Amino acid sequence: MSRCGTRSGYVAGCRCDACRAAHRDYNREWLRREARIRYGIEPPKPARWIDATEVREHLAWLQSIGIGRRLVARYSRVSASQITKLRDGTTSRTTANTANRILAIGKHHLPPRAAIDATRTIKQLNELHKAGWTKKAIGRAITGNPNCKSLQVRGPKVTVATAQKVDALWQQVMAPKIAQRELEAQHKADYRARTAA
């Protein structure tokens, strides 16, 4: 039951002087706020519901890289059923808060066992081989197991954990060499510029 002397009391059907006054005050304030918005004195309230097309496209992209609806639900704190409705197009609108939480999820949320494209990892392994690292040495450095025979990367996919470990080793080994090459190239360019002048 609504309290007497409030706008909700008036909406519920009470027509006492206090309820009518509360309803009148509410309407006057609403009209003033609308006028302030209309004349640019006050910014408009943000829309509660927004179009879910961008969210739907983002969910499709997340699914293509291996992040399913359950992981999205866990990271965004949105129910899995709501994510399914957004993904399938059953729900065409969503709140801005829900959209922002889903759009904040990216590749950095991939679980360590998820399979990703191995092209970059294979390229880094080849560069380590050219730098003098054997498969056995790479396997031991990445796994931390002194009995490891070699690191096996087969097929077009590799786990996120393996890719991150290979990348860390590559950064450790190759970054100084790349920096040295860039420094030598800069010295050569400076020398050519001095001799040409």
PEDANOR-V565140 format. One record per helix or strand. SS is the DSSP state (A for helix, B for strand). FROM is the first residue (numbers start at 1). LEN is the number of residues. If there is no record, write none. Layout:
ss=SS from=FROM len=LEN
ss=SS from=FROM len=LEN
//
This chain:
ss=A from=7 len=5
ss=A from=17 len=22
ss=B from=49 len=3
ss=A from=53 len=12
ss=A from=69 len=8
ss=A from=80 len=9
ss=B from=93 len=3
ss=A from=96 len=8
ss=A from=107 len=3
ss=B from=115 len=3
ss=A from=119 len=12
ss=A from=135 len=9
ss=B from=157 len=3
ss=A from=160 len=37
//
